[in-house]
Amino acid sequence: VVVDARAAVDAAVATGVVDRDRIGVTGHSHGALMTANLIAHCDLFRAGVATSGSYNKTLTPFGFQSERRSVWKARDVYLDVSPFFHVDELKTPLLIVHGAEDANPGTTPVQAQLLYEAIRGNGGTARLVLLPNEPHWYSAMESNEQQAYEMLRWFDKYVKDAKPRAAAAAR
């Protein structure tokens, strides 16, 4: 995932319209898992937004996505793909948004709550927003407006207003 993201960032920067020091990443559901993994394992992004994701695959012990082995048969796979077990490496700010009534077995709200607590407990920067009465996909106009507001505010604070890394490193 990191190799692909690096190639995408390099291609975007090569166009001349993307500032390498001001890039954010976002994803929903499985994309939220990828977002959390990217910001835990690379420094390409200044902030991330993860919506209705699954961050600890051991909470889905009988398989996920195309992994059909149980956690007892493929423990290392479950641990490696779970950003929850890498939050001590996660220093990039992460906004976590989740539908409070998400009944999808792999993405229940506890996934978001535990990731948020783990990031904060390890000294990271995170914000948790639970959208009331929303399932895995948000349908209420107010919820979609709230999500857009939260994302814009988050990226304005941590990406748009970010100081270039070279200048920050020189201090």
Steps between C-alpha positions, in 0.01 A plus 500: 500500500781742587682434171183571302427814701855627450466449123167686498643789702809521278281506187274770647798714603653458153194671349603816681164560667557301819713614793679198645492664843121542499332171420225327696349158459150370563302180458174332597456142628790297360644832379498619861714198591739596219502865614592403857766260375650760268538763768642239739759372254615801297549875515335592168195661655452787744161376623246227446126452520364149550125436481319188621804278494630183656830554676552187709450192288522271802146624576391314184670170588345282231619689193480837326506624140673215309670353811307184579732356766410562862711710734625174655628376163643832376578704811784699337277606209233631738756692703693638201193644323353650818605863553380463859821307572714776344356808672824552688648581155204718397600864543292650216170657615199278429134598495279195559134523396258214554128434478382439857261226382740319266392135519749374241673218693849616405448872557302542818550835679722332760770480230509882479481549875786261573723650230433850632583397857816320388626799299433745783646261758822484297526879475365535147255754359151373424138609502203265514164601353208259536208582273174423685250256346727428203591154369810415296399740221383843612167606356374799701579835342611629842744213543655555159527871571661426837748263338591760235539769766721279718718394206548855370582630847745212559680541169504880534670466838748221428559515123416844358653697786793260545850641485719345230696206640836636388440820698377306801804271489737796478376643831 
